[in-house]
Amino acid sequence: MLHAMASVAPPFRVVVAGLGFGRKVIVPALRATASTTVTALWHPDPQKVAVAAQAEEVQGFSDFSALLEDDRVDGVVIATPPAVRAGLAQQAMAAGKPVFLEKPVALSVDEARQLRIQALQSELVCGVDFEYRAVPLFRQLAALVQQGVIGQPWLVKLDWLMSSRADPGRPWSWYARRDQGGGVVGALGVHAFDLLTWLFGPAASVRATLSTAVTARPDPASGWLRSCDAEDVALIQLTFARGVVAQVNLSSVTRNGRGMWLELYGSDGQVVLGSSNQKDYVHGFTMQVARHGGPLETQAEESAHGFARTWPDGRIAPVARLLDWWATAVGEGRPVIPGLAEGLASQVVADAVQKASATAMAVEIT
């Protein structure tokens, strides 16, 4: 059983590890949430973190161990590149700090499982940034599926076609390396797998074809081309334990890509939920529902699921909601969803996708 952190009174004091997404989205989300506050930033480069911390008017750390020893730190948000994410989370939990992790939570199922075991053994509440669970229309969709509006789900189609890396001149980075957690499966796929598992339960098997369209990119320092082995296109077929079949198409190299579109077809109806927005992958969603063979009709966003406030960057509102869920769960000493159980489940599918593509065979998920 988890225990409430009696010594922690709102607001929950949080350090943000990572200056990219962490500073752009996590910091304003924490500041917008009454249950949390930002107390410090961490980055391994002392100069970078000093500049960022001064701009944000918080303390800066380049020594992670020193950060964990500071009694003004109640929890840690880890928004670093994937390769170091699990190691930092393990250190934080060993120091008794609850963590909130960007996804994917680790580079492999084994790493993700170790994180979950450590959290359970330490009785720590750990959250994961699966944002679509907090987006209003997706929550509305989950309620429709649960209510049986489309009847028995027969076919699911998820197209997530982005153009963020369609330009071969975009500089090389860790994203180009599969062993560093790069690629479209880690960037988009783990979101998709969590979303579909949320809607339809655990996946039972997977087939997949992964490919790399842009095989080299210029090194940002030298300008010389460096090879890319992380996939930028993924064609995935998932079969779920309850019999639902899903076709998932992911790409980060589709010029004029159509964004994210989710189509559900069932015995009693159809749902189309999607957005062509590629700037922040949250703004612009609309949902249409067809019942009993009727026409598709646009559904208004229900106030029960809406955000109290939104920002130009659409990611801030759902992240703020997730951070509030996490901080509240820590204070009450109960698990949070999405947490490491959901992070592990998504990683299980991601690893199966890699194996299915490498072997050109269906992979059973147990």
C-alpha positions as CSV (number, residue, x, y, z in Angstrom):
1,M,0.0,0.0,0.0
2,L,1.2,3.5,-0.8
3,H,1.5,6.1,1.9
4,A,0.7,9.7,1.7
5,M,3.7,12.1,2.1
6,A,2.6,13.7,5.4
7,S,5.5,16.1,5.3
8,V,4.4,17.5,1.9
9,A,1.8,20.3,2.0
10,P,0.6,21.9,-1.2
11,P,2.0,23.2,-3.4
12,F,4.1,20.1,-4.2
13,R,7.7,21.3,-4.8
14,V,9.1,19.9,-8.1
15,V,12.4,19.9,-9.9
16,V,12.3,19.7,-13.7
17,A,15.1,17.7,-15.2
18,G,15.6,18.7,-18.9
19,L,15.6,22.1,-20.5
20,G,13.8,21.4,-23.8
21,F,10.2,20.1,-23.4
22,G,10.8,20.5,-19.7
23,R,11.2,24.3,-19.9
24,K,8.7,24.8,-22.8
25,V,5.8,22.8,-21.4
26,I,6.5,21.3,-18.0
27,V,7.5,24.5,-16.2
28,P,4.5,26.5,-17.3
29,A,2.2,23.5,-16.6
30,L,3.5,23.2,-13.1
31,R,3.1,26.9,-12.5
32,A,-0.5,26.7,-13.8
33,T,-1.4,24.0,-11.3
34,A,-2.4,25.0,-7.8
35,S,-1.1,21.7,-6.4
36,T,2.5,22.2,-7.7
37,T,5.3,24.7,-8.0
38,V,8.7,24.7,-9.7
39,T,11.5,24.9,-7.2
40,A,14.5,24.2,-9.5
41,L,15.9,23.0,-12.9
42,W,18.5,20.4,-13.6
43,H,20.8,19.9,-16.6
44,P,24.2,18.3,-16.7
45,D,25.7,21.4,-18.3
46,P,26.3,23.9,-15.5
47,Q,26.3,26.9,-17.8
48,K,23.1,26.0,-19.6
49,V,21.2,25.3,-16.4
50,A,22.5,28.5,-14.7
51,V,21.2,30.6,-17.6
52,A,17.8,28.8,-17.6
53,A,17.4,28.9,-13.9
54,Q,18.1,32.7,-13.8
55,A,15.5,33.3,-16.5
56,E,12.9,31.2,-14.7
57,E,13.9,32.6,-11.3
58,V,14.5,29.3,-9.7
59,Q,17.5,27.3,-8.4
60,G,19.7,25.5,-10.9
61,F,21.5,22.1,-10.4
62,S,24.0,20.3,-12.5
63,D,24.7,17.7,-9.8
64,F,21.7,15.3,-9.7
65,S,22.8,13.8,-6.3
66,A,22.9,17.3,-4.7
67,L,19.4,18.0,-6.1
68,L,18.0,14.9,-4.4
69,E,19.5,15.8,-1.1
70,D,17.9,19.2,-1.1
71,D,15.0,19.3,1.4
72,R,13.1,21.8,-0.8
73,V,12.5,19.0,-3.4
74,D,9.4,16.9,-3.0
75,G,9.3,15.3,-6.5
76,V,11.1,15.2,-9.8
77,V,9.8,15.6,-13.4
78,I,12.2,13.8,-15.8
79,A,11.9,15.3,-19.3
80,T,15.3,14.4,-20.6
81,P,16.1,12.5,-23.8
82,P,15.1,8.8,-23.4
83,A,18.6,7.3,-22.9
84,V,19.1,8.8,-19.4
85,R,15.5,8.8,-18.3
86,A,15.3,5.5,-16.5
87,G,18.7,6.0,-14.7
88,L,17.7,9.3,-13.3
89,A,14.3,7.9,-12.2
90,Q,16.0,5.1,-10.4
91,Q,18.3,7.6,-8.5
92,A,15.3,9.8,-7.6
93,M,13.2,6.9,-6.3
94,A,16.2,5.6,-4.3
95,A,16.3,9.0,-2.6
96,G,12.6,8.6,-1.8
97,K,11.4,11.1,-4.4
98,P,8.2,10.5,-6.5
99,V,8.8,11.0,-10.2
100,F,6.8,12.1,-13.2
101,L,8.3,10.7,-16.4
102,E,8.2,11.7,-20.1
103,K,7.5,8.8,-22.4
104,P,8.9,6.4,-23.3
105,V,9.8,5.8,-19.7
106,A,12.8,3.6,-20.7
107,L,14.7,2.1,-23.6
108,S,13.4,-1.4,-23.1
109,V,10.8,-3.5,-21.4
110,D,13.4,-4.7,-18.9
111,E,14.2,-1.1,-17.9
112,A,10.5,-0.2,-17.6
113,R,9.8,-3.2,-15.5
114,Q,12.6,-2.4,-13.1
115,L,11.3,1.1,-12.7
116,R,7.8,-0.2,-11.8
117,I,9.2,-2.8,-9.4
118,Q,11.3,-0.1,-7.7
119,A,8.3,2.2,-7.4
120,L,6.1,-0.5,-5.9
121,Q,8.8,-1.6,-3.4
122,S,9.5,2.0,-2.4
123,E,5.8,2.8,-2.2
124,L,6.3,5.9,-4.4
125,V,3.6,7.4,-6.7
126,C,5.0,7.8,-10.2
127,G,3.2,9.4,-13.2
128,V,3.8,9.2,-16.9
129,D,3.0,11.9,-19.5
130,F,0.5,10.2,-21.7
131,E,-1.2,13.4,-22.6
132,Y,-4.2,12.1,-24.6
133,R,-5.7,10.7,-21.5
134,A,-6.1,14.3,-20.3
135,V,-7.3,15.8,-23.6
136,P,-11.1,16.6,-23.5
137,L,-12.3,15.0,-26.7
138,F,-10.3,11.9,-26.1
139,R,-11.8,11.5,-22.6
140,Q,-15.2,12.0,-24.3
141,L,-14.3,9.3,-26.8
142,A,-13.3,6.9,-24.0
143,A,-16.7,7.4,-22.4
144,L,-18.5,6.8,-25.7
145,V,-16.6,3.5,-26.2
146,Q,-17.3,2.4,-22.6
147,Q,-21.0,3.3,-23.0
148,G,-21.1,1.0,-26.1
149,V,-22.1,3.8,-28.6
150,I,-20.3,2.1,-31.5
151,G,-21.3,-1.4,-30.3
152,Q,-18.7,-4.1,-30.7
153,P,-15.5,-2.5,-32.0
154,W,-14.5,-4.2,-35.3
155,L,-11.8,-2.0,-36.8
156,V,-9.6,0.8,-35.6
157,K,-7.5,2.9,-37.9
158,L,-5.0,5.4,-36.5
159,D,-3.0,7.6,-39.0
160,W,-0.4,9.9,-37.4
161,L,1.4,11.5,-40.3
162,M,3.7,14.4,-39.4
163,S,6.3,16.4,-41.4
164,S,8.6,17.4,-38.6
165,R,11.5,15.5,-40.0
166,A,10.7,15.5,-43.7
167,D,13.5,17.9,-44.5
168,P,16.7,15.9,-44.9
169,G,18.6,19.1,-43.9
170,R,17.3,19.0,-40.4
171,P,20.4,18.4,-38.2
172,W,21.3,15.0,-36.8
173,S,20.5,14.4,-33.1
174,W,19.9,11.5,-30.7
175,Y,16.5,11.1,-32.4
176,A,18.3,9.5,-35.4
177,R,19.7,6.7,-33.2
178,R,17.6,3.7,-32.3
179,D,19.8,2.7,-29.4
180,Q,19.2,6.2,-27.9
181,G,15.4,5.9,-28.0
182,G,15.0,7.8,-31.3
183,G,12.5,7.1,-33.9
184,V,8.8,7.5,-34.6
185,V,7.8,4.5,-32.4
186,G,9.2,6.1,-29.3
187,A,8.0,9.6,-30.3
188,L,4.5,8.8,-31.5
189,G,4.0,5.1,-31.1
190,V,4.1,4.8,-27.4
191,H,1.3,7.5,-27.2
192,A,-0.7,5.5,-29.7
193,F,-0.2,2.2,-27.9
194,D,-1.3,3.7,-24.6
195,L,-4.3,5.4,-26.2
196,L,-5.5,2.2,-27.8
197,T,-4.9,0.1,-24.7
198,W,-6.9,2.7,-22.7
199,L,-9.8,2.3,-25.1
200,F,-9.7,-1.4,-25.9
201,G,-7.6,-3.2,-23.3
202,P,-4.3,-5.1,-23.7
203,A,-2.8,-6.0,-27.1
204,A,-2.4,-9.7,-27.9
205,S,-0.3,-9.6,-31.0
206,V,1.5,-7.3,-33.4
207,R,2.9,-7.3,-36.9
208,A,5.0,-4.4,-38.1
209,T,7.2,-3.0,-40.8
210,L,9.6,-0.2,-39.9
211,S,11.7,1.8,-42.3
212,T,14.1,4.8,-42.4
213,A,13.4,7.2,-45.3
214,V,16.0,9.8,-44.4
215,T,19.2,7.7,-43.8
216,A,21.6,10.6,-43.2
217,R,21.5,14.0,-41.7
218,P,24.1,16.8,-41.3
219,D,26.0,16.9,-38.0
220,P,25.2,20.2,-36.3
221,A,28.9,20.8,-35.4
222,S,30.8,19.7,-38.5
223,G,28.1,19.7,-41.2
224,W,29.2,16.2,-42.3
225,L,26.5,13.7,-42.9
226,R,25.8,11.2,-40.1
227,S,23.9,8.0,-40.6
228,C,20.4,7.5,-39.2
229,D,19.1,4.1,-38.1
230,A,16.0,5.0,-36.2
231,E,12.8,4.4,-38.0
232,D,10.8,7.4,-39.4
233,V,8.0,5.4,-40.9
234,A,6.1,2.6,-39.1
235,L,3.2,0.4,-40.4
236,I,1.8,-1.6,-37.5
237,Q,-1.1,-4.0,-37.1
238,L,-2.3,-4.7,-33.6
239,T,-4.8,-7.3,-32.4
240,F,-6.3,-6.8,-29.0
241,A,-7.3,-9.5,-26.5
242,R,-11.0,-8.6,-27.0
243,G,-10.7,-9.1,-30.7
244,V,-10.4,-5.6,-31.9
245,V,-8.0,-5.1,-34.9
246,A,-6.1,-1.8,-35.3
247,Q,-4.0,-0.5,-38.2
248,V,-1.5,2.1,-37.0
249,N,0.4,4.2,-39.5
250,L,3.1,6.5,-38.1
251,S,5.5,8.9,-39.9
252,S,7.6,11.9,-39.1
253,V,8.6,12.4,-42.8
254,T,5.3,13.0,-44.5
255,R,5.5,16.4,-46.2
256,N,2.1,18.1,-45.8
257,G,1.2,15.3,-43.4
258,R,-2.4,15.2,-42.3
259,G,-1.8,15.1,-38.6
260,M,-3.5,12.6,-36.3
261,W,-6.7,10.9,-37.2
262,L,-8.4,8.1,-35.3
263,E,-11.3,6.1,-36.9
264,L,-13.4,3.6,-35.0
265,Y,-15.8,1.2,-36.8
266,G,-18.1,-1.0,-34.8
267,S,-21.3,-3.0,-35.0
268,D,-23.5,0.0,-34.1
269,G,-21.6,3.1,-35.2
270,Q,-18.5,5.0,-36.3
271,V,-16.3,7.7,-34.7
272,V,-13.8,9.9,-36.5
273,L,-11.6,12.0,-34.2
274,G,-8.7,14.0,-35.6
275,S,-6.7,17.1,-36.1
276,S,-4.5,18.4,-38.9
277,N,-2.6,20.6,-36.6
278,Q,1.1,19.7,-36.5
279,K,2.4,22.5,-34.2
280,D,1.6,21.0,-30.8
281,Y,-0.4,17.8,-31.5
282,V,-3.2,18.8,-29.1
283,H,-5.0,21.8,-30.6
284,G,-7.6,21.5,-33.4
285,F,-9.3,18.1,-32.6
286,T,-12.8,17.5,-33.8
287,M,-15.0,14.5,-33.3
288,Q,-17.8,13.1,-35.4
289,V,-20.0,10.2,-34.5
290,A,-22.4,8.1,-36.7
291,R,-25.0,6.0,-35.0
292,H,-26.8,3.0,-36.4
293,G,-25.9,3.7,-40.1
294,G,-26.7,7.4,-39.9
295,P,-24.5,10.2,-41.1
296,L,-21.4,11.5,-39.2
297,E,-22.4,14.3,-36.9
298,T,-20.0,16.7,-35.2
299,Q,-19.9,16.4,-31.4
300,A,-19.5,19.4,-29.2
301,E,-16.9,19.2,-26.4
302,E,-18.6,18.5,-23.2
303,S,-17.9,20.9,-20.4
304,A,-17.2,18.1,-17.9
305,H,-14.0,17.2,-19.8
306,G,-13.0,20.8,-20.8
307,F,-9.9,22.7,-19.6
308,A,-10.3,25.6,-17.2
309,R,-7.6,27.4,-19.2
310,T,-5.7,26.9,-22.4
311,W,-2.5,28.2,-23.9
312,P,-1.1,28.9,-27.4
313,D,0.9,25.7,-26.9
314,G,-1.8,23.1,-26.6
315,R,0.4,20.7,-24.8
316,I,0.4,22.8,-21.6
317,A,-3.2,22.2,-20.5
318,P,-3.2,18.4,-20.7
319,V,0.2,18.2,-19.0
320,A,-1.0,20.5,-16.2
321,R,-4.0,18.2,-15.7
322,L,-1.7,15.1,-15.5
323,L,0.7,16.9,-13.1
324,D,-2.2,17.8,-10.9
325,W,-3.4,14.2,-10.9
326,W,0.1,13.1,-9.9
327,A,0.6,15.6,-7.1
328,T,-2.8,14.9,-5.7
329,A,-2.2,11.2,-5.8
330,V,1.1,11.6,-4.0
331,G,-0.6,13.7,-1.3
332,E,-3.3,11.1,-0.8
333,G,-1.0,8.1,-1.0
334,R,-2.7,6.3,-3.9
335,P,-1.6,5.2,-7.3
336,V,-2.0,7.5,-10.3
337,I,-3.1,6.7,-13.8
338,P,-1.3,7.0,-16.1
339,G,1.6,5.7,-14.1
340,L,4.4,3.2,-14.5
341,A,2.0,0.3,-15.1
342,E,0.8,2.1,-18.2
343,G,4.3,3.1,-19.2
344,L,5.4,-0.5,-19.0
345,A,2.4,-1.7,-21.0
346,S,3.2,0.7,-23.8
347,Q,6.8,-0.3,-23.8
348,V,5.8,-3.9,-24.1
349,V,4.1,-3.1,-27.4
350,A,6.9,-0.9,-28.6
351,D,9.4,-3.7,-28.1
352,A,7.1,-6.2,-29.8
353,V,6.9,-3.8,-32.7
354,Q,10.6,-3.7,-33.1
355,K,10.9,-7.5,-32.9
356,A,8.0,-8.0,-35.3
357,S,9.7,-5.8,-37.9
358,A,13.1,-7.4,-37.4
359,T,11.8,-10.9,-37.8
360,A,9.0,-10.2,-40.4
361,M,6.7,-12.3,-38.2
362,A,3.8,-11.8,-35.9
363,V,4.8,-11.4,-32.2
364,E,2.5,-12.6,-29.5
365,I,2.3,-10.3,-26.4
366,T,2.0,-12.1,-23.1
